[in-house]
Amino acid sequence: MWFLCLRNLLILWFLSLFISSCGYQFFERPSYFKPEWQTVYIAPWKNFTSETALGEMLAYELRHKLAQGKFLMPVYDESKADLILKGEITKIYLVPVSYRTFIQTKERKISFVGKYQLIEKREGKVILEETLSRYEIYRVPVEAATVLDPGREEALKLLAKDIADIILQDIMFKNVEFE
C-alpha cells in the first residue's frame, strides 16, 4: 500500500519537473512591482466618443481582471490606493464588413483607439504608458430589424473584455526599469 503512495508522489514530482522545465510557472506578481504596492484605483476612462458607456465598461472589466489576478486589489477610493490606472478612449468607429443585401448589414467591425497609464500615487511617477488599438467584428442579427444598431452592446462588452486582457498582460509581462 505504501508503494502506491510513493509511486504517486514520484509521478507528481516528475510531472512538476517536466512542467517547470518547459517554462511554465505559477502566476505571481510582476518582477518590477515594489512590495508596498498592494492596491490600485481604476478610474472610469475618459471618453471622447459618442459611446458613453464604454469608459465604465472598461473600468469594470479591469477591476474584475485585476481582482482575479490577486496581486493588486482594486479599491474604490483613490486616497487608499498605491497605484492609479487611468485611461482615455480617443476613437471608436463602426465600419460595415459584409452585407446580406444592399441595405442590410450582415457584419460590422467596431474599432477602438485609446491609451492608458499606470501611475505610482505617492511619487506621481508614470510606471507604464501604452497606446491601444483593437477591433471586434460582430454579427448583426437579421430578426432585429426594429433595433437601431443590433449587436452593438455585445460588441462593446467583448471589446472591453479584450482590452482588459491586453492591459493585464501588459502589466504582467512588461520589462520596466526604474532609476
NORGI-V950882 format. One record per backbone hydrogen bond with DSSP energy under -1.0 kcal/mol. CO is the residue of the C=O (numbers start at 0). NH is the residue of the N-H. Records with the same first field share a line. If there is no record, write none. Layout:
# NORGI-V950882
CO->NH + NH
This chain:
# NORGI-V950882
0->4
1->5
2->6
3->7
4->8
5->9
6->10
7->11
8->12
9->13
10->14
11->15
12->16
13->17
14->18
15->19
16->20
17->21
18->23
19->22
29->32
33->36
35->37
37->72
38->82
39->74
40->84
45->88
49->51
52->56
53->57
54->44 + 58
55->59
56->60
57->61
58->62
59->63
60->64
61->65
62->66
63->67
64->68
65->69
72->39
76->79
77->80
81->120
82->40
83->118
84->42
85->116
86->45
87->114
88->47
90->112
92->110
94->108
97->105 + 106
103->99 + 100
105->139
106->96 + 97
107->137
108->94
109->135
110->92
111->133
112->89 + 90
113->131
114->87
115->129
116->85
117->126 + 127
118->83
119->123
124->119
127->117
129->115
131->113
133->111
135->109
137->107
142->144
148->151
150->154
151->155
152->156
153->157
154->158
155->159
156->160
157->161
158->162
159->163
160->164
161->165
162->166
163->167
164->168
165->169
166->170
167->171
168->172
169->173
